Amino acid sequence: MKPRFKDTRKRLNDLLEMQRMRREKFAKAATRKIISRPKPTSKVTPLSSQLESAPVKPVSEPPKIMQRCHAAVIPMYQDSYTHTSEISSALIELTDLYLHAAHYRSRHIAMIWPASFKNLTLVHVLATLTRWYEGDKQGIRGLLFPVKTNVFYRLNHLHFDRLSLLRIARELAENKHNPKVTRSMRDKDAFLFSLNDQSFRQASLEPFNPTIGEILPLFIASPSSIDWKACDSRLLARTRAKLSRRVHANALKMNCSVIGHPSTAPDAIFSLDGRMSEKELRQACKLLAKFGNPEVVMVQATRSVRREAQGWKRRLTQFCQMVEEVFSDACPGIIIVTDEPHAAYRLKDELWKRNQKLDPQRRWHTPHEFKVVGIPSSVGDQGLLPIGVTESANLALREFNISIVDADAAKVANKLARIASSVHGGKNASQPILKTASFISRLSALPCGVKHMSEYLSDQGISDRTRKSFDWPTHIGAVHEFERNMGVGTYRGSLLECLDRGTKLYSNYHSATPFAHKLAMLVATNKQGLVIVFTNALYMRLAERFLSEYDQYPQGVTYEALRQRVCLIYATQLEEQLDRLQNSTLVFAGLNEDSLRLLLTDNRIPEHLLLLLTQRAGQFLRATLNPIVDHMPEFKLYMPRVKSILSQLKDLPEDASILSTGDYVLPTFRIELSSDISSGEREASLDSWIIHLDNETTLFRRDTSEVYVYDPISPHATEAGFRVCQVRLLEIGDKVFHMSAELREIVEQVLREQGVAIQSDKTFESALRSYHEQVQKRLIQRFRQRTIIDKVRAIREEMLIFDSNLVTKLPDLQSMRHWIDLQRSSDTQFEELKPQAPRDEAVFRAFAQVLGFSALEAAYQWQRVITAVRTSRRLDGRHISDIYAYMLLQPESAMAHSSIKRETLDKLFAMARENVATVEYVSPMKELK
């Protein structure tokens, strides 16, 4: 062993010396005016001149897209799972197209349907594996636009199989000439061989698989940083922490300088923040061209991108044109990924119009440029199949019944949309009219009445901007102001008529919308199990409140008598519950991406079901499905179900504007949680801080308040990838979790399902009184001793059995008596009422346990009542969100250690990571004065 150890030590010392010399060359290169690339230890041809050999000259007839990816896939695992994640056929097909575009520098539009991908980074990952499989150690360099700053977070929770990576490393090792290697990259040998068994601490018995995020170089340019910063510090970060010898870890870190530098990085994904201006995008691409052109560019034009970006068609097509200008010496291939036919064809038409305006020598002339390619997809998210789920090769025939429930509101909304398109300046100038049309559409789709929504919005945790958006007089005032200042010409009479009709609808919908009435009648007339699927958790909650208060059921029946036959769920729950719903009648209260995907692709969907749609949603759905039937044979598997839907929509009135102003997804009100300083915090404004995030949210927190920073490579990070950080220690660039209204509703629903008694509309006073009542009730049930002091002794004994370490923390019996002597609490004024409970969280946890509270209930009561009242945060509506964030993301997360299903937790963690935004500014309030 000794000679081997010495030999290893010598090699590491040599490697350290070579790395030191390489760093010096990097430093010299940085001082030169003209950027030149640092030379790695191996003889690697510069990437800018050797992109998978020379680009193949386009031909008049497009070459066939070869199936290359499937054979190259290696096992991949999601966090905490031992089963491999299966790749969907759609992801494989898109990856083959990606490789094809990189090789031939071709241009394509890919329409992924009916399930679209929320994140496209796995396409690049699979393409990289394919290049490795073919002997190309430099992989593929890709560019992705537009993205958010958390674009790569999924790769931090998806793992390559370590043994498979080592097999690839051995097969492509370059100790001597290796005929399997088609493009050399000697620096990658030491990089991958660091994953050897001998490298790790023997004490570590857990199987270790590196994350994709620490294997591949990931770069992002944003408005605040348009240059491409090296990412070497993040490469193999988790692996280095597990290495048995520090000298090995340091040597590996230095080796990452080549892999992580934008000029020499193999397999690199470069991404461009969607908030960047056209000037910033061009600057970033020019800098990238100096480091080496990408081989392929992927442009995201999915629903989520189009919904958030005004003028998306112009912006995306202009970006494609800019790419060809900046990288003209070796122009990359381009793939635009979309998920609806009207978007695909509008983009194609606009690109060809731009092409025709170019000088003849710069145009492309072959007719197959930006050809629309249909890719059938039954799996959304990132393209991985859920564990235990397989893709169906054959689909059973299903017949759908569709009910349109808002014809009156649709007439008003459609007419307003037509007026907005017809006035001077068009839709861009007449936003107040369009927003009013949108408001009426959203109003008519409520599964309750106006009063129920207003009650929900009165919660202190809801932002003022959300309340204002639900205020009908605000919309009327904005339209009148537009009409006075800009004018609508001959449409003034029609516009005023629409406003009058809208006012009547708003008044008529006070107790219930037609949509809500329809739901109530379905509940009343159902004779067997009824399952109603809502598009989100909030609308399910509003519907439940409405149904429980509805007083027009036949024969005076109440909802309590019907409740046993009714199950309310939201769309993201449907897939995991489908097996249990076979004997139930299924009703979709509107559609979204998840529900449409299951309707068209899953054989577990019952034979007969009902879709409740608004008229505009039905018109949009028909306009989306017709071109698929007429022009896209790739989706023939879904045609029987598509035609069943179309047959129910054929009689809807035509509306030429629907594709530009409508959507098939149920129109819902967007709820924002408040970030205002509460009354208690205003009194202590000197220690309050302001935090501005890149999603245009501004938070106000005390300096010692704790927030959750997404930092998966931190040794203090939880399983979900978050670490706790005090506000005063935040830095610009930190990625901070900010609870959304939808996630708050889902967390609350999950806690309810676990038996936690939650009434989020309670005041702190009622919550505290409720806690005292529960303690008294449980005390009577579990401790039957005659005197209070005997009960205290028994409680103390059981607490020490539960946790013997509490012996030094427990107070005397008289102090403990205060915890259960609550007879007078119901008559005590709130101002004098205090939470009679242990002051230490561990002691409270044991106390709650012996009284029969579950661990989740104990954690909820500690955060909701005890901590809240003691820290004078009674009036802070935001505190509810803080409680749920604490229970979900704290290192000793009560939810993670509960009986909540693993799949449910993973969805919650994934949603939490989607609710992350980057800190752009953080400062004490007093410094702003």
N, C-alpha and C positions, 0 to 999 in steps of 0.2 A: 504493500500500500504506500510505503514512503516514497519510492521512486515515482510512482504515479502522482502522488501529491505534489512532489517537487516539480514534476513536468507541468502539472496544471498551474502551479504558482507561476512558473516561468512564462507560460502562455498568457496568463492574465496580466503579468507585468509588461510583456511585449504589447499586449492589446492596449493597456493604459497609456504606454508611450506613444503608440500610433494615434490613439484618440487625442492625446494632448497636442500632437503635431497638427492633426486635422482641425482642432479648434483654433489654433493659431492661424491657419490658412483662412478659416471662416472670418476671423477678426480682420485680417488684411483685406479680404475681399469686400468686407463691409465699408471700408474706408475709400474704396475706389469710386470714381464717378460713374463708370459704366459697370453695371452689375455682372459679375462672372460667377460661375457656379463652383463651389468647393469640390474638390476631387475626393471621392471616397477611396478607401484603401484598395478596393478592387477596381478593375478596369471596366467601369460602367460607361457605356455610351450615353452622352447627355440625353435626357428624356425629350427635350424639345426637338431633337433631330432623329429620334429613334422610337417613335410611338408605334409599337407593335409592327415594326417594319414600316415601310412607306405607305401612306394612304393609297388605297386602290382607286384608280381613276374611275369615276362614275361611267356607267355604260347606258346605252339607250334603253335596254330592257333590264329591269331590276333583277339582280340575282336572288335566288331562293334563300329564304331565311333558314339557316341550318339549326338543327337541334343539338346544342352543345352543352347546355348547362346541366341537364339532368344527371349525366354520368359523373359530374365533378362535385356534387353536393356531399359534404361531410356532416356527421351528426352535430346538431346544435341543441343547446338546452336553455330554457328560460330559468330565471332565478328560482332556486329551491326545488326544481323539478329534476327527477332522475330519468324521466321519459324524454326521448328526443322530440323536438318540434318538427312536425311534418310540413314540407313546403307545398303550397297550393300550386295547381297546374297553371293558374293565371300568372303567378309570380315567376315561374319557370319560363313561360312564354314571353313575358315582358323582358326578362333577362336575356333571352336569346335575341330579341329585337335590339336590345341595348348593345350587345356584342356586335351584332350585324351593322348597326349604325356607326359604331366606333371603327370597324374594319373598312367599311366602304364609304365612310363620311356621307352617309345618306340621311335624308330628312323624312320624318314620319310623324303622324298623329295617331296615338294609341288610345282607343276608347275602352276603358275597363268598366265592365257592367255585368250584372246589376250591383255588385259590391265593388266599391272603389277602395283604393289604399289610402290610408291617412298619412302614411310615411313611406317614402320611396327609397330610403337609404339601403334597404335590404337588396334592392335590385343591383346596386353597385357591389355589395358584399358577395353576392352569388356570381357576378361577372368576374370578380377578382379570383374566386375559387376556381372558376373555369379556366382562366389564364394560367393559374398555377398548375392545374391538372394537365394543361397542354405544354408545360415546361417554361412558361414565361414568368420569371421571378420578379419582373418589374410590374406585373399585374396591369391594371388599367387606371388611367387618370380621368376622373369625371367631374363635371360641374353641374350643380343643382341650383335652381332658382324657381320661384321665390321661396324663402324659408323663414322660420322663426328662430330665435336664438337658442331654443331648446331642441333643435332639429335632431341632434344626435343622441338624445337621452335614451332612446330605446336600445341602442347598441351597447349601453352600459349595463343592460340587464338581460342580454342574450349572449350565450357563451359558445365559443368553438370547443369541440372536443379536443383536449390537449394531445391525446395519443395520435389522433388523425393529423394534427399539425406537425407532430414530430415525424410521422411517416412521410409527409410531404417534404419536410426539411431533409430527411435522409436521402430521399429519392433525387432531390435536386442539389445536394451538397456539392460544392466546387473545390474540394481538396485538390483535385486534378481535373483534367478535361472530362466533362460529363456530357455525353451525346444527348441526354434527355433535356438539357437546358437549351431553350431557344433564345432567351435573352438573359444575360448575366446580371447578377446582383449579389456579389460575394458578401456584402455587409449584412445581408439577411440571414446568413448561416448562423452567426453568433447570436443574432436576435432571436431566432426560433429555437436554437438548441438550448437557450436558457430555460426552456420549459422541461428539460430532462428531469427524470426522477431524482438523480443524484444532486440536483441543484437545491432541492427543498429541504427544510428542516424535517428530520426523521420523526419528530414529535407530532407533526401534523398528520392525522389519520384520515381527515376528510378528503374525498376526491376533489382535486382542484382543476377547474377548467377556466382559462382566461376569457375575459369578456371581449367581444368584437371591438368595442370601443378602445381597448388598450392595445389591440393588434394592428388596426388600420390607422393610418394618419388622417386626421379629420381637421379641416380648416374652415373658418368662416370669416367673411368680411361683413362689416356692419357700418351704419352711418358714423359711428364714433371711432371706427378702426377699419379703414378701407385697405390697409396693407395686410399681407398674409403673414401672420405671426407663426413662428415655429411651434410645433405641438409636442416636441420631444419629452417635455416634463410629464406628460400624461401617458406616454407609451409604456406599456408593461408596468404601470404604477402599482397595481395590486400584486403582480408577480414579483416585483422587486422586494416588496414587503415580506414575502414568504421565503426568499432565498436564505440559505443557511449561513452564508459568509458575506460580511459587509463589503469586502474588496470585490467580490463577484457582483454585488448589486451596484457598486459605484462604476465598475467597468461597463456593465450593461447600460447604465444611464448614459454614459458617454457614447456608447455605440448607437444609442437612439438619436443622436444629433444628426446623423445622415438620414435615417429613416423618417425623422420628423421635420426635416427642412423642406420647404415648398419646392426648392429647385431639384432636389434629389429624391423626394419621397415617392416610393413605389406605392401602388394601390390606393392613391390618395383620392379623397372626396373633397372637392372645393365647393363651398356653398355661399350664396349671396342673400343677404337679409332682404326681405321683401319691402322694408321701409326705405331702402336706399333710393336716392334720386337718380335720374338718368345720367347726370354728370358723374355721380359717385360710382354707379355701375360701370360706366366706361373706364374710369380711372382704375378700378379694381381689376377689370379684365386686361387692361394694358399692363399692369404690374404682373398679372399672372402670365401673360404672354412672354415676359422677360424670363420668368422661371421655367417656362415650358408649357406649350398649349395643352389644353385638355383634349382627349380623343373623342369625347362625346359629351353633349350637354343635354340635361333632362329638365324640361320646363313643366312645372306643375300648374295645371289649369282645372283642377278639380273643384267641386262645389264649394268647399270651404275657402279656397283661394278666391274664387269669383265672388262669393258672398261678401268678403271683407274688402275687396279692392274695387273702387270706382274706376270705370274706364278700363276694365281688365283686358278687353280685346286689344285696344290700342297699346297698352303697356306691354303685354306679352309678345305681340307681334313686333313691336319696336325693339324689344330686347333680342329677339331672334335675328333681326336685321343687323343690330349692333354686333352681335357675336360674329357674323360673317365678315363684317368690316374689320374688327379688331384682330381676329385670328385668320386673316385672309391668306397668309403664307401656307398654313396647313389647317384649313377650316375643319373644325370638329363636326361629327355627325350630330343631328338634333332630333330629339324625341319630345313631342308635346304630349303629356298624359292628361286625359280628361275623362269624364264619366257620363256625359250626356251628348246625344247626337247633334243637337242644335249648337252646342258650344264647339264641337269638333268641326262642323261645316262652316260656321261663322269664322273661326280661326283660319281655316284653309282658304276661304274666299279672301279674307283680308291679307293674308301672306302673299297670295298670287297677285292681288292688286298692287301691293308694294313692289313685288318683283317686276311687274310690267313698267313701273316708273323708273327703274334703274337703267343705267347705260347698258347697251346690248352686251358688251363684253363682261359685265358683272352679273348678268341674269343667269338663272338656271332655266333650261329649256325643255327638259324631259318631263312628260306629263305625270310621272309617278312621284314627283316631289311632294312631300307632305300628304301622301296618300293616307286616308283614314283606315286604320286597321282595327277591327273589332276583336277584343279578347274577353271571352266569357269568364266571369269570376263569381264564385259562390262564397268567397271568404274576404272579409273586409280587414280593417285595421292595418297590420303590416304584412298580410299575406300568409300567415302561418295558421294551420288548421288547429282548432281546439283539441286538446287531448281526448282521444276516444272517438273523434269525428272523422268520417271519410267523405270524400266527394262522390256524389251520385252520378253514375254514368247514364242512368235512365230516370226520368221523372214521371211520377204518376199524374194522371190528369186530375185537375181540380177545377171546380166551378165556383166562381165568386159572385156574391150579391153585393151591389153597391147602392148606397143611399146618399143622395145629395141633400144637405140640410140647411143651406143658407142662400137660397136663390135671391131673396130680396136684398140682402147685403151685397151679394155679388154684382147685382145690377148697378148699385151705387159705386162700388169700388172700381168696376170696369169702366164706367163712364168717366170717373175722375182720372183714371189712368189714360184714357183717350184724350181728355182735355189737356192733360199735362204734356202729352206727346205733340199736340197740335198747336199750342201757343208758341209765341216767338221765343226762340232759344231752346225749345224742346225740353226733354226730361231733365237735362242737366241744370237748366235755369229754373225749372218749376218744382223744385224739391218739396216745398210745403204742400203742394197738391198731392204729389206722390206719397208723401208720408201720411197724409190724411186717408188716402185710399188704403194704404197698408194698415193703418189703425183700424179701419172698419173691417177689413179681412180678419185681422187678429181678434177683434172683439167678437165677431160672429163664431169664431172657432173655440171660444171658452167653453169648457165642460161644466160651467156653473153660471151664476149670474154676475152682473157688474158689482153687486154689493159684496160678494164673496171675494172677488179679486181686490176690491178696495180695502176690505178688512185685512187681507194678507199684506197689502202694501203699507198698512199703518204700522207694521212692526218696525221698531227703532233700528233694526239691522238693515233695512232696505234704504238704498240711496235716494236722495231727493230727485236726482235725474230720472230714476225709474218711475217715481210717483208722477213726475211731470209728464212723462211720455204716455201715461195712462189717463191723462186729464183731457177730456174732449174739448172743453172751452179753449185750452191752449192751442189745439190744432185748428179750431175755427178762427181764432185770432191770427194765427200765422198765415192762413189762407187769405183772410180779409186784407192783411197788411201787404201780402204779395199782390193781390188784385189792385190795391190802391197805388202801389209804387211801380209795378211792372205792367199791369193791365193784362187782360185776357181777351180783349176784343169782343167779337160776337159771341164768345162762349160764356159771357158773364151770367146770363139768365140760367143757363144749364148748370153753371158752377153753384150759384146760389140755391138752385133747386136741390142739388146733391147734398149741400150742407143741411138744408131743412130736413131732408129724408134721413140723413145721418143722425141728426138730433133726435128724431122720432125713434130710430132704431136703438140708440143709446138708452133712451127712456124705457122702451119696451123690454130691453134686455136686463132691466134692473134685478129681477128675481131669477131669471133663467133665460139663456139663449135657446134658440131652436135646437142647437146641437145638444145642449144639456137636457132639454125636454125629451129628445129622442133617446138619450141614454136612460133616463128615468123610466120611460115606457118599456124599453127592452128589459130592464131589471124587473119591472112589475109583471110582465107577461111571460117571462121565462119559467118553464116548468121543470127544467133540469139544471145542471151546472152551467153557469155563464162566466166566461173569462173575458174581461175587457182590457185591452192592451192600449196604454197611453204612450204618447211620444216621449214624455219625460216624467220624472218623479214629481215635479211640482204640480203638473196638471192632474196627475193621479190623486194627489192630496186635495186639490181644489174640488175634484169630482166627488171624492169621498165625503167631504164636508157638505157639498150641495145635496147629495143623495140622502145623507142622514137628516137633513133639515127639510127635504121636499115634502110638501103636504097635499100633493094631488095624485097620490097613488090610488088606484081603483078600490072601492069598498072600504076606504079609510085605513088601508093597510099601512104599516110603518116600515121604514127601512130595517129596523131591528128584526122584524119577522122575515125579511127577505135576505138578510145578510149571509145566512149560512149557504145560500145557493149562488153567491156572487163572489168572484175573485178579481181583485183589481191589481194589475201589474204594469210595469213600464217596459218599453221595448227592449232594453238591454237585458232584462230578466227572462225574456221569452224563450231564447234558445235553450237554456239549461232546464226550463220547465216543460218543454214541449212533450216529452215522453209521458208526463203525468196528466196531460190535458186531452187525451184522445177521446174521452166520452163527454167532453164539454162543448158547448157552443162558443166559438171564438168570435169576438167583435174587435175590430181595430178602430179605435177612436182617433182617426187620422193616421197618416203614414209618415215615416221617416226612413232614412237609409237602412237601418237595421230591419225594420218590419217589411219593407219592400224586398229586401234580399231574401228573407225567409219565405215570404209569399211565393217567390218565383223559383227558389232553388231547393227547398227542403221537403222531403217526402213525409215528414211527420206532421205537416200542416193538415188539419182536418179537411175532409172532402167538401164540406159546405161551411162557409163563414160569411161574415158581413163586414164590409168596409164602410165606415162613415167618413165622407169626404165633404169638404166645402166645394162649392161650384168651381172656383178658380183653381183649386188643387186638381179637380177632375179634368178641367180643360188643359191644364199644363201636363198632366200625366198622359192624356190622349195625344197631345202634340209631341211628347217625348217618345211614346211607344210606336206611333205610326211610321216614322222613318226607319225604325229598327226592323219592323215587319217588311217594309218595302225594299230596303237597300242593304241590310246586314245579315246575310245568311250565316255568319259565324255564330249567331245566337239562336240557331234553329232548335236547340234543346229546350229553350224556354218558350217557344212560340205558342204551344197550346194554352199555357196559362196567360200569356200576354194577350192572346186573342179573346180569351174569356173576359178579361178586364175591358178590352176595347169594345166588346159587344154591349157592355153595360153603360159605356160612355158615349155611344154614337149619337145620341139625341141631344147632347149638350149644345148650347148655342156656340157659334164660332166667335173667336176673338183673336184678331191678328196680333194684338199687343201682348198676349199672355206670356210668350216666351221671354220677353224682355222685362216684364214687371211681375210675373207670378212665380210659382214653385209648386211641386207636387207635395212637398213636406208641409204638414199642418202648420199654418202661420201662428206662432206663439209670441208672447211678449217676452222680451229679454229682461231678465232681472239682474240688477247689480246690487251687491252688498255695500253697505255704507263703509267709508273709511274716515268719516268725520271724527274729530276729537269729542269725546263725551263730556258731559258737564263736569264730572270729577276730574278729568284730565285738563280741562281748561284752567282749573284752579292751580294746577301744577305745571303750567306751560313752560316754565324755565327748564324743566328736565324732559320736555317733549321734543321729539325729532320728526323731521319730514323726510319721507322716502319716496322718490319718484322712480317708477318702473317703466320699462320700455314698451309696455302695453297701454301707456297713457294713464295708468292708475297712480294716484298719489295717496300714500298711507301716512297716518300720524300715529306714532307710538312713543311711549316713554323710553328713556335711555336704557333702563334695565329690563324692558319687556323682551321676551324671547320670541324669536321668529325661527322658521325652519328654512335652512339653506340647502339647496340641492348640490351635493358635493360627493358623489359616489366613491371617489378614491380617498376620501378622508378616513383616517383610522377611527374617527368618532361617528361615522355615518351609520345609520340604521340599515336594515335589510332593504328598505324602500329607497335608500340613497340620500337621506336627509340627515343633517346634523343641526343641533340646537345652537343658536347664536344670539347674543344680546344685541339689541339695536345699535348701541354705541360702538360695537365692534364690526359692524357691517362695512364692506368695502364696495366701491364701484366695480361692477362686473359680477358680483355675487348673484346667484340665481335663487330668488326668494319665492317660497310658496305663498300664494294668496288664494284663499278659499272662494270658489264660485258658488253662486246660489244653487246650481244644479247638483254639485258635489255635496253641498250641505244637506240638501233634501235627501240624497241617496244615503249618506252616512246616517242620517236620522232614521230613515226607513229600516236600514240594516240593524240599528240598535233596537228599534221597536220589535223587529222579528226575533231578537235575542232576549226579549222579555224586559227590556229597560223601559220603565214607565215614563214616556216623554210627552210633554205637551209644550211645544216650543212657543206657543202664544201666551204662556203664563208669564206673569210679572215675576220679578225676583221675590216679591213678598209671598205670592201664592206658591212659588217653588219651595221656599224655605218652610212655609207652613205645611206643605205636602210632605216634605222630608220628616218633619216632626211627627206627623200623623202616621207615616209608615213605620217609624221607630216604635211608637206606642203599640201599633197593631202587631208587629213582629215580636215585641217584648211579651205581650200577652200569650201569643201562640207558642213561643219556644221556652219561656222561663216562667214556671208556675209557683215559684217560691212565694211565701206569704208576705215578707217585708221587702222593701226596696233595697235595703242593705244586703239582704241575702241574695237578691237577684244580682247585685253588683259583684258580690263574691263569686257567684257562679260564672258570670260573664268574664271576670278576670282570669279564672282558672281555664276556661275554654280558650281565651285569647293566648295564654301562655302555651297551651297545647298546640295551638295553630302556629305560633312563632315564639320559641323559647328565648330568642334574643331580645324580646320586648321587656324583659324583667327589669331592666334599668330605665326604661322609658315610661313605664306606666306610672301615673300619679297615685296618690293615696285613694282610699275607697271613697272618701267624701267628695273628692274632685271628680272621680269617675261617676258618682251618683248624679252629678250635674248633667251627664250625657243622656240619662234616661228619665230623669224627673221632669217630665214635660207637661204635667197636668194643666198648668196655667198658661202655656204658650198660646193656646187658641184665643185667650182673652187679652193678650198683651198687645199694645200698640206696636206697629211695625218699627217705628223709630227707636223703640226700646228693645225690640226683639233681636236676639243674637243666636247664631247657630250653636246650639248646645251639643258639641261634638269634640272629639280629640283634635289637638292642634298639629299633631304630627301625622303625615300622610300614611306612614307604615302602620302606626297605631290605629288610625281610622280604618285602614284596609282590614285589619284583624277584627276590629269592633264590628264592622259591617258584615264580615264573614260569619261571625258567630250569631248574628241576628238573622242570617239567612239571605242577605243581599248577594247577588252574584258579583263576580269580579268586575264585570262591565258596569253593573248598577253602582257599585262602590266608586269606581273611577268617575262615573257621570255625576254622582252626588257631590263628590269632593270638588270637582271643577265647577259644576253648575251652581252649587249653593254655598258650600263652606268657604272656599277660596274667594268666590265672587263677592260675598257680603263683607268678608273681613278686609278685603282690599278696597272697599268703597267703590265698587264698580257696578252698583245696582242698575244704574241708568245706561250703561254701555251696551247698546243693542248688538254691537259687534261681538260681544263676549260669547254668544252662542257659537259662532264660528270658531272662536279660539278654543272652546271646549272640545269641539269635534276634531280640530287640528291636533290638539294635545293627545286625544285618545287614539288617533290614527298614526301619528308620526313620532311621538315621543320614543326615545330608545327602549323604554320598558312599556311599549304600547299595550294598553289594555285590550285593544281589539285584536292585535296580532297574537296575543296569548289566550284568546278566548276560543269558543267552539265555532266561530264563524268559518264557513267553508273557505278552503284555500283559493278556489277560483274567484270567490267574491272579494277576498282581500286583495288578490292580484289586480282585479278591476279597479278597486278603490285606489291602490297604490299607483296604477297607471294613470288614473284620472288626476291624482295629486301631482304627478310629474307633468301632466299637461297644463296644470294650473300654476306653472312656474313662470316668472318673468325676471328679467335682468335689471339690477339696480343701476340706474343712470346717474342718480344724485342722492346723497344722503348727508344730512347736516342737522345740528341742533336748531330748533326754532329761534332761539335767542340770537343766533348769528344772522338771521334774515332781517332783523329789525334795524 
